[in-house]
Amino acid sequence: MPLSPGLWIDIDPSTALFPEPRLAINAGADGVLEIAGSLRQWQVLVEVDSPVPGPGHIGIRGCITVSTGRILVALFGGGGAVLHQFPHDGSKGDWFEEFCFISEEISHIALRNGVGADAEVDISLRSLTVQQTVGALKPWPLDDLWAPVSTPLPVDAPHHPALTAVPGWSGLNPSGFTVNWVGTKTDLRFLKGLAAPLPGMAAPPLPELSDEYFEWIFLAEAIAAASERFTLVELGAGYGRWMIDALGILRQQGRRDLTPYFIGVEAEPTHFAWMGDHFRNNGLDPAEHRLVQGAVSADDGAVRFAVGDADAWYGQSIIDDAETGVNSAMVPAYSLSTLLRDVDSVDLLDIDIQGAEVEVCVAGARTLDEKVRRIYIGTHGAAIERELRQLFLGLGWSNVFDFRMGRPQPTPFGRVMFGDGVQCWLNPRL
């Protein structure tokens, strides 16, 4: 089916969700959407007038003038899942074409900037057309929207007390790294497009308001409640970010009374190798903890797992077969009961396993109830969120945070656009 230009989204400011006034959005009488400003990360989510049905192959054709900056175009399904995303920077002209496969109907399109330091943006959207095509016109990766959408907290909104209780880090930012507010050094190799900070002294601010803000809160609260030993298990650990951020909090608070013990599980081979580097870069010996290369599943065994594009993609997951257009490999799989067999108790279990969260938690429910005090889960679908609520309410756990994925929602700290959903549960018996 040939592609034709034409405006397929309703350019209406009331449907554009934007974070704060530094990002100016204007919809002119001629239907041109203009976006300009300076913000480290932003997203404008616009609803599609008529959802494009799936599954099937589609072609996208558009005209976006990019005067400053680099943008990403992401297609969302009705359940909030990111079906496909691609960059556009105007280097090949204002007009572009993209071809991909969608697994379900498209309900929204998001325009957002890349990940990195403060970025100027100046773009004008004149036309977007999406139509079904008779088969794939070129290969594509099925990428996940891994980067959070974040904004500074409103001026009059205080940070959560669990975070203000942590003294912020300040010091010299080493070459080749970025350092966050608790002093965690992150190698710039790990995050494609992350701009190198300016050399010299730095005093990073507390976390910006995003879906990750609640992960920071739950982590800080878990540390505050621990005694003698702090055990954190990170499933779908990537390069081990949250384990080392926990170490940063412990160091900034001077918690010498707590001995940290970390278990990190990651299947993507490059991410797993980086996890060891991340430990060493932050003065921690990986051999004193347990880093496991493999996937997390309901049962022990082996599964096929998506791999590759490590510095730009942190959404790899278990896949059904190799005929998906995504690079994959067979990897060991471990159940919760196996991973926690030698652990008496877990202060915080952090799960981000890209859609396998229900089967893993249901199969390991007894282990969770006996050993885990708190659990943070990044959720990846409305059905998954419902089943997790049923599971933990049935176990008698207390809910602390519950935000649905793929939509903006009010929070005690301001309005947040959630990429992944967030569920935080507390075991009242431990």
C-alpha positions as a Python dict, from the first residue, in 0.01 Angstrom:
ca = {
    (1, 'M'): (0, 0, 0),
    (2, 'P'): (162, 330, -101),
    (3, 'L'): (232, 585, 167),
    (4, 'S'): (84, 931, 137),
    (5, 'P'): (150, 1246, 337),
    (6, 'G'): (-117, 1379, 566),
    (7, 'L'): (-179, 1472, 928),
    (8, 'W'): (-300, 1164, 1114),
    (9, 'I'): (-284, 1290, 1470),
    (10, 'D'): (-499, 1556, 1630),
    (11, 'I'): (-268, 1849, 1697),
    (12, 'D'): (-442, 1970, 2009),
    (13, 'P'): (-252, 2116, 2305),
    (14, 'S'): (-501, 1956, 2543),
    (15, 'T'): (-378, 1609, 2440),
    (16, 'A'): (-9, 1697, 2470),
    (17, 'L'): (134, 1604, 2808),
    (18, 'F'): (444, 1806, 2880),
    (19, 'P'): (651, 1833, 3195),
    (20, 'E'): (703, 2199, 3274),
    (21, 'P'): (708, 2551, 3128),
    (22, 'R'): (1065, 2539, 2999),
    (23, 'L'): (926, 2325, 2716),
    (24, 'A'): (707, 2547, 2501),
    (25, 'I'): (443, 2378, 2286),
    (26, 'N'): (238, 2571, 2033),
    (27, 'A'): (-22, 2440, 1790),
    (28, 'G'): (-65, 2688, 1506),
    (29, 'A'): (-377, 2739, 1300),
    (30, 'D'): (-206, 2561, 1010),
    (31, 'G'): (-180, 2243, 1217),
    (32, 'V'): (195, 2266, 1278),
    (33, 'L'): (308, 2154, 1623),
    (34, 'E'): (609, 2354, 1743),
    (35, 'I'): (821, 2242, 2038),
    (36, 'A'): (1111, 2441, 2178),
    (37, 'G'): (1301, 2470, 2501),
    (38, 'S'): (1576, 2321, 2712),
    (39, 'L'): (1516, 2014, 2924),
    (40, 'R'): (1730, 1709, 2994),
    (41, 'Q'): (1448, 1465, 2916),
    (42, 'W'): (1099, 1530, 2790),
    (43, 'Q'): (816, 1356, 2614),
    (44, 'V'): (506, 1478, 2434),
    (45, 'L'): (244, 1206, 2411),
    (46, 'V'): (-32, 1257, 2153),
    (47, 'E'): (-331, 1032, 2103),
    (48, 'V'): (-393, 883, 1759),
    (49, 'D'): (-730, 982, 1613),
    (50, 'S'): (-802, 634, 1475),
    (51, 'P'): (-595, 348, 1625),
    (52, 'V'): (-392, 164, 1360),
    (53, 'P'): (-477, -207, 1388),
    (54, 'G'): (-219, -480, 1445),
    (55, 'P'): (-48, -715, 1436),
    (56, 'G'): (101, -632, 1100),
    (57, 'H'): (361, -442, 902),
    (58, 'I'): (331, -66, 887),
    (59, 'G'): (507, 224, 722),
    (60, 'I'): (549, 565, 883),
    (61, 'R'): (612, 877, 680),
    (62, 'G'): (649, 1220, 827),
    (63, 'C'): (780, 1570, 798),
    (64, 'I'): (953, 1701, 1109),
    (65, 'T'): (1188, 1996, 1085),
    (66, 'V'): (1462, 1958, 1345),
    (67, 'S'): (1640, 2290, 1392),
    (68, 'T'): (1811, 2194, 1716),
    (69, 'G'): (1848, 1866, 1898),
    (70, 'R'): (1775, 1503, 1825),
    (71, 'I'): (1437, 1339, 1881),
    (72, 'L'): (1297, 990, 1916),
    (73, 'V'): (959, 883, 1777),
    (74, 'A'): (797, 603, 1977),
    (75, 'L'): (478, 410, 1895),
    (76, 'F'): (265, 295, 2188),
    (77, 'G'): (7, 18, 2201),
    (78, 'G'): (-323, 46, 2383),
    (79, 'G'): (-182, -131, 2690),
    (80, 'G'): (106, 114, 2714),
    (81, 'A'): (374, -107, 2559),
    (82, 'V'): (631, 53, 2330),
    (83, 'L'): (587, -121, 1995),
    (84, 'H'): (871, 52, 1808),
    (85, 'Q'): (1088, 360, 1832),
    (86, 'F'): (1338, 530, 1603),
    (87, 'P'): (1552, 847, 1599),
    (88, 'H'): (1517, 1149, 1372),
    (89, 'D'): (1758, 1442, 1367),
    (90, 'G'): (1690, 1601, 1029),
    (91, 'S'): (2033, 1503, 896),
    (92, 'K'): (1872, 1340, 592),
    (93, 'G'): (1607, 1604, 542),
    (94, 'D'): (1276, 1687, 704),
    (95, 'W'): (1092, 1397, 540),
    (96, 'F'): (1155, 1045, 665),
    (97, 'E'): (1017, 694, 622),
    (98, 'E'): (1031, 406, 869),
    (99, 'F'): (903, 49, 831),
    (100, 'C'): (841, -195, 1115),
    (101, 'F'): (616, -466, 1253),
    (102, 'I'): (368, -396, 1533),
    (103, 'S'): (229, -664, 1761),
    (104, 'E'): (-88, -474, 1849),
    (105, 'E'): (-275, -159, 1750),
    (106, 'I'): (-108, 180, 1781),
    (107, 'S'): (-294, 414, 2016),
    (108, 'H'): (-39, 689, 2084),
    (109, 'I'): (275, 840, 1939),
    (110, 'A'): (541, 1001, 2153),
    (111, 'L'): (793, 1262, 2049),
    (112, 'R'): (1083, 1277, 2295),
    (113, 'N'): (1442, 1382, 2315),
    (114, 'G'): (1738, 1152, 2354),
    (115, 'V'): (1908, 1067, 2680),
    (116, 'G'): (2185, 1293, 2794),
    (117, 'A'): (2278, 1626, 2938),
    (118, 'D'): (2072, 1942, 2903),
    (119, 'A'): (1962, 1960, 2540),
    (120, 'E'): (1812, 2240, 2341),
    (121, 'V'): (1519, 2140, 2123),
    (122, 'D'): (1356, 2325, 1836),
    (123, 'I'): (1133, 2117, 1610),
    (124, 'S'): (820, 2159, 1401),
    (125, 'L'): (592, 1867, 1318),
    (126, 'R'): (408, 1920, 991),
    (127, 'S'): (290, 1576, 890),
    (128, 'L'): (279, 1215, 1006),
    (129, 'T'): (117, 932, 819),
    (130, 'V'): (103, 570, 925),
    (131, 'Q'): (-42, 298, 702),
    (132, 'Q'): (-39, -77, 681),
    (133, 'T'): (198, -222, 422),
    (134, 'V'): (212, -552, 238),
    (135, 'G'): (508, -697, 433),
    (136, 'A'): (834, -568, 572),
    (137, 'L'): (1030, -333, 349),
    (138, 'K'): (1345, -353, 563),
    (139, 'P'): (1458, -532, 883),
    (140, 'W'): (1414, -363, 1219),
    (141, 'P'): (1484, -423, 1588),
    (142, 'L'): (1193, -448, 1829),
    (143, 'D'): (1333, -192, 2071),
    (144, 'D'): (1206, -103, 2416),
    (145, 'L'): (1177, 247, 2556),
    (146, 'W'): (1430, 199, 2833),
    (147, 'A'): (1507, 559, 2929),
    (148, 'P'): (1290, 728, 3190),
    (149, 'V'): (1096, 1044, 3115),
    (150, 'S'): (1190, 1284, 3392),
    (151, 'T'): (1141, 1644, 3500),
    (152, 'P'): (1266, 1850, 3792),
    (153, 'L'): (1029, 1853, 4088),
    (154, 'P'): (800, 2156, 4099),
    (155, 'V'): (959, 2439, 4292),
    (156, 'D'): (710, 2414, 4577),
    (157, 'A'): (720, 2032, 4604),
    (158, 'P'): (950, 1888, 4872),
    (159, 'H'): (1147, 1571, 4809),
    (160, 'H'): (1053, 1252, 4991),
    (161, 'P'): (1207, 1251, 5343),
    (162, 'A'): (1382, 917, 5277),
    (163, 'L'): (1585, 1096, 5008),
    (164, 'T'): (1651, 1419, 5195),
    (165, 'A'): (1792, 1204, 5478),
    (166, 'V'): (2078, 1104, 5244),
    (167, 'P'): (2362, 1360, 5229),
    (168, 'G'): (2435, 1440, 4867),
    (169, 'W'): (2774, 1370, 4710),
    (170, 'S'): (3003, 1640, 4579),
    (171, 'G'): (3347, 1608, 4433),
    (172, 'L'): (3553, 1584, 4119),
    (173, 'N'): (3383, 1420, 3822),
    (174, 'P'): (3642, 1179, 3673),
    (175, 'S'): (3703, 1170, 3298),
    (176, 'G'): (3494, 910, 3115),
    (177, 'F'): (3232, 885, 3389),
    (178, 'T'): (2922, 1057, 3515),
    (179, 'V'): (2858, 1071, 3890),
    (180, 'N'): (2514, 1093, 4049),
    (181, 'W'): (2392, 1244, 4374),
    (182, 'V'): (2508, 949, 4591),
    (183, 'G'): (2852, 932, 4431),
    (184, 'T'): (2794, 637, 4197),
    (185, 'K'): (3037, 652, 3905),
    (186, 'T'): (2888, 526, 3578),
    (187, 'D'): (3105, 456, 3277),
    (188, 'L'): (2983, 658, 2978),
    (189, 'R'): (3027, 345, 2763),
    (190, 'F'): (2718, 199, 2927),
    (191, 'L'): (2472, 461, 2801),
    (192, 'K'): (2474, 558, 2437),
    (193, 'G'): (2416, 927, 2379),
    (194, 'L'): (2488, 1027, 2738),
    (195, 'A'): (2691, 1345, 2714),
    (196, 'A'): (3012, 1367, 2912),
    (197, 'P'): (2976, 1608, 3206),
    (198, 'L'): (3190, 1916, 3220),
    (199, 'P'): (3525, 1851, 3392),
    (200, 'G'): (3576, 1982, 3740),
    (201, 'M'): (3388, 1979, 4068),
    (202, 'A'): (3026, 1864, 4071),
    (203, 'A'): (2739, 1848, 4319),
    (204, 'P'): (2458, 1653, 4144),
    (205, 'P'): (2101, 1725, 4259),
    (206, 'L'): (1862, 1470, 4405),
    (207, 'P'): (1677, 1253, 4150),
    (208, 'E'): (1438, 1420, 3910),
    (209, 'L'): (1072, 1327, 3912),
    (210, 'S'): (1021, 1017, 3698),
    (211, 'D'): (901, 659, 3734),
    (212, 'E'): (1246, 586, 3886),
    (213, 'Y'): (1187, 836, 4167),
    (214, 'F'): (981, 574, 4350),
    (215, 'E'): (1257, 316, 4311),
    (216, 'W'): (1494, 558, 4486),
    (217, 'I'): (1242, 606, 4767),
    (218, 'F'): (1189, 234, 4821),
    (219, 'L'): (1564, 169, 4813),
    (220, 'A'): (1637, 441, 5071),
    (221, 'E'): (1354, 316, 5296),
    (222, 'A'): (1481, -42, 5274),
    (223, 'I'): (1828, 70, 5384),
    (224, 'A'): (1684, 277, 5669),
    (225, 'A'): (1490, -26, 5797),
    (226, 'A'): (1781, -273, 5777),
    (227, 'S'): (2009, -380, 6062),
    (228, 'E'): (2351, -550, 6061),
    (229, 'R'): (2331, -671, 5701),
    (230, 'F'): (2165, -518, 5396),
    (231, 'T'): (2079, -768, 5123),
    (232, 'L'): (1963, -642, 4784),
    (233, 'V'): (1876, -876, 4498),
    (234, 'E'): (1849, -715, 4154),
    (235, 'L'): (1684, -926, 3882),
    (236, 'G'): (1729, -797, 3528),
    (237, 'A'): (2018, -602, 3671),
    (238, 'G'): (2170, -460, 3353),
    (239, 'Y'): (2506, -323, 3465),
    (240, 'G'): (2402, -343, 3831),
    (241, 'R'): (2288, 12, 3871),
    (242, 'W'): (2065, -20, 4178),
    (243, 'M'): (2308, -236, 4373),
    (244, 'I'): (2581, 24, 4340),
    (245, 'D'): (2336, 307, 4408),
    (246, 'A'): (2251, 126, 4732),
    (247, 'L'): (2623, 123, 4809),
    (248, 'G'): (2629, 497, 4742),
    (249, 'I'): (2349, 561, 4991),
    (250, 'L'): (2525, 350, 5254),
    (251, 'R'): (2847, 543, 5203),
    (252, 'Q'): (2682, 886, 5203),
    (253, 'Q'): (2498, 804, 5526),
    (254, 'G'): (2807, 655, 5687),
    (255, 'R'): (2623, 329, 5759),
    (256, 'R'): (2924, 126, 5874),
    (257, 'D'): (2683, -75, 6090),
    (258, 'L'): (2541, -235, 5774),
    (259, 'T'): (2730, -493, 5570),
    (260, 'P'): (2602, -490, 5210),
    (261, 'Y'): (2547, -813, 5021),
    (262, 'F'): (2433, -801, 4661),
    (263, 'I'): (2297, -1061, 4419),
    (264, 'G'): (2272, -942, 4059),
    (265, 'V'): (2118, -1149, 3780),
    (266, 'E'): (2154, -1047, 3413),
    (267, 'A'): (2132, -1251, 3091),
    (268, 'E'): (2258, -1008, 2826),
    (269, 'P'): (2633, -1088, 2801),
    (270, 'T'): (2767, -735, 2754),
    (271, 'H'): (2551, -600, 3034),
    (272, 'F'): (2673, -881, 3258),
    (273, 'A'): (3037, -800, 3183),
    (274, 'W'): (2970, -433, 3252),
    (275, 'M'): (2818, -525, 3589),
    (276, 'G'): (3156, -652, 3708),
    (277, 'D'): (3320, -336, 3575),
    (278, 'H'): (3061, -121, 3754),
    (279, 'F'): (3135, -292, 4085),
    (280, 'R'): (3511, -246, 4044),
    (281, 'N'): (3477, 115, 3922),
    (282, 'N'): (3299, 193, 4249),
    (283, 'G'): (3547, 16, 4474),
    (284, 'L'): (3354, -308, 4527),
    (285, 'D'): (3493, -656, 4468),
    (286, 'P'): (3241, -863, 4265),
    (287, 'A'): (3382, -1181, 4417),
    (288, 'E'): (3244, -1080, 4757),
    (289, 'H'): (2892, -1079, 4613),
    (290, 'R'): (2702, -1306, 4375),
    (291, 'L'): (2669, -1203, 4011),
    (292, 'V'): (2477, -1453, 3800),
    (293, 'Q'): (2472, -1459, 3420),
    (294, 'G'): (2132, -1589, 3318),
    (295, 'A'): (1763, -1512, 3289),
    (296, 'V'): (1502, -1527, 3564),
    (297, 'S'): (1217, -1766, 3491),
    (298, 'A'): (949, -1968, 3667),
    (299, 'D'): (1163, -2281, 3639),
    (300, 'D'): (1531, -2369, 3618),
    (301, 'G'): (1656, -2464, 3273),
    (302, 'A'): (1743, -2267, 2960),
    (303, 'V'): (1557, -2002, 2759),
    (304, 'R'): (1611, -1801, 2444),
    (305, 'F'): (1699, -1442, 2528),
    (306, 'A'): (1731, -1126, 2317),
    (307, 'V'): (2088, -989, 2309),
    (308, 'G'): (2284, -704, 2153),
    (309, 'D'): (2275, -325, 2112),
    (310, 'A'): (2389, -314, 2473),
    (311, 'D'): (2462, 56, 2517),
    (312, 'A'): (2129, 171, 2370),
    (313, 'W'): (1888, -101, 2482),
    (314, 'Y'): (1810, -222, 2835),
    (315, 'G'): (1484, -397, 2749),
    (316, 'Q'): (1607, -741, 2643),
    (317, 'S'): (1379, -1027, 2743),
    (318, 'I'): (1299, -1394, 2705),
    (319, 'I'): (1162, -1463, 2355),
    (320, 'D'): (973, -1760, 2214),
    (321, 'D'): (1196, -1843, 1918),
    (322, 'A'): (1480, -1716, 1702),
    (323, 'E'): (1259, -1604, 1411),
    (324, 'T'): (1175, -1262, 1550),
    (325, 'G'): (1421, -1033, 1374),
    (326, 'V'): (1605, -985, 1706),
    (327, 'N'): (1949, -1126, 1784),
    (328, 'S'): (1915, -1394, 2050),
    (329, 'A'): (2099, -1671, 2233),
    (330, 'M'): (2018, -1960, 2463),
    (331, 'V'): (2101, -1873, 2824),
    (332, 'P'): (2062, -2047, 3162),
    (333, 'A'): (1739, -1975, 3348),
    (334, 'Y'): (1697, -1965, 3723),
    (335, 'S'): (1389, -1964, 3945),
    (336, 'L'): (1347, -1744, 4252),
    (337, 'S'): (1373, -2042, 4484),
    (338, 'T'): (1709, -2135, 4331),
    (339, 'L'): (1846, -1780, 4333),
    (340, 'L'): (1749, -1725, 4698),
    (341, 'R'): (1823, -2076, 4824),
    (342, 'D'): (2132, -1971, 5023),
    (343, 'V'): (1989, -1642, 5151),
    (344, 'D'): (1812, -1618, 5487),
    (345, 'S'): (1639, -1288, 5420),
    (346, 'V'): (1625, -1017, 5153),
    (347, 'D'): (1578, -653, 5247),
    (348, 'L'): (1484, -550, 4893),
    (349, 'L'): (1412, -752, 4581),
    (350, 'D'): (1425, -530, 4271),
    (351, 'I'): (1265, -686, 3963),
    (352, 'D'): (1280, -556, 3605),
    (353, 'I'): (1245, -862, 3385),
    (354, 'Q'): (1047, -730, 3090),
    (355, 'G'): (717, -917, 3107),
    (356, 'A'): (812, -1232, 3302),
    (357, 'E'): (726, -1081, 3640),
    (358, 'V'): (397, -1265, 3700),
    (359, 'E'): (518, -1616, 3620),
    (360, 'V'): (835, -1564, 3825),
    (361, 'C'): (653, -1423, 4129),
    (362, 'V'): (371, -1677, 4119),
    (363, 'A'): (614, -1970, 4096),
    (364, 'G'): (827, -1820, 4375),
    (365, 'A'): (543, -1696, 4597),
    (366, 'R'): (638, -1917, 4891),
    (367, 'T'): (1001, -1805, 4874),
    (368, 'L'): (893, -1441, 4854),
    (369, 'D'): (664, -1474, 5154),
    (370, 'E'): (929, -1648, 5364),
    (371, 'K'): (1238, -1442, 5278),
    (372, 'V'): (1164, -1106, 5115),
    (373, 'R'): (1079, -794, 5317),
    (374, 'R'): (1019, -555, 5027),
    (375, 'I'): (975, -595, 4655),
    (376, 'Y'): (996, -335, 4380),
    (377, 'I'): (859, -444, 4042),
    (378, 'G'): (881, -264, 3710),
    (379, 'T'): (564, -377, 3531),
    (380, 'H'): (509, -430, 3159),
    (381, 'G'): (137, -462, 3091),
    (382, 'A'): (-209, -406, 3235),
    (383, 'A'): (-281, -779, 3276),
    (384, 'I'): (52, -826, 3453),
    (385, 'E'): (-31, -544, 3692),
    (386, 'R'): (-372, -695, 3776),
    (387, 'E'): (-227, -1041, 3842),
    (388, 'L'): (50, -902, 4061),
    (389, 'R'): (-206, -716, 4271),
    (390, 'Q'): (-406, -1036, 4314),
    (391, 'L'): (-94, -1229, 4413),
    (392, 'F'): (39, -990, 4676),
    (393, 'L'): (-298, -895, 4821),
    (394, 'G'): (-368, -1268, 4849),
    (395, 'L'): (-42, -1310, 5041),
    (396, 'G'): (-148, -1030, 5273),
    (397, 'W'): (127, -788, 5169),
    (398, 'S'): (85, -410, 5198),
    (399, 'N'): (95, -194, 4887),
    (400, 'V'): (315, 115, 4904),
    (401, 'F'): (315, 240, 4543),
    (402, 'D'): (106, 127, 4246),
    (403, 'F'): (127, 317, 3916),
    (404, 'R'): (19, 180, 3578),
    (405, 'M'): (261, 170, 3287),
    (406, 'G'): (250, 382, 2974),
    (407, 'R'): (43, 673, 3097),
    (408, 'P'): (71, 999, 3293),
    (409, 'Q'): (-55, 985, 3650),
    (410, 'P'): (-70, 1216, 3949),
    (411, 'T'): (168, 1135, 4233),
    (412, 'P'): (233, 1299, 4570),
    (413, 'F'): (527, 1479, 4405),
    (414, 'G'): (365, 1591, 4079),
    (415, 'R'): (240, 1444, 3754),
    (416, 'V'): (461, 1167, 3610),
    (417, 'M'): (463, 995, 3272),
    (418, 'F'): (527, 628, 3354),
    (419, 'G'): (714, 420, 3096),
    (420, 'D'): (730, 100, 3298),
    (421, 'G'): (468, 68, 3566),
    (422, 'V'): (565, 64, 3933),
    (423, 'Q'): (447, -167, 4208),
    (424, 'C'): (604, -166, 4555),
    (425, 'W'): (497, -416, 4819),
    (426, 'L'): (587, -464, 5184),
    (427, 'N'): (580, -800, 5364),
    (428, 'P'): (418, -727, 5704),
    (429, 'R'): (549, -1049, 5859),
    (430, 'L'): (923, -977, 5815),
}
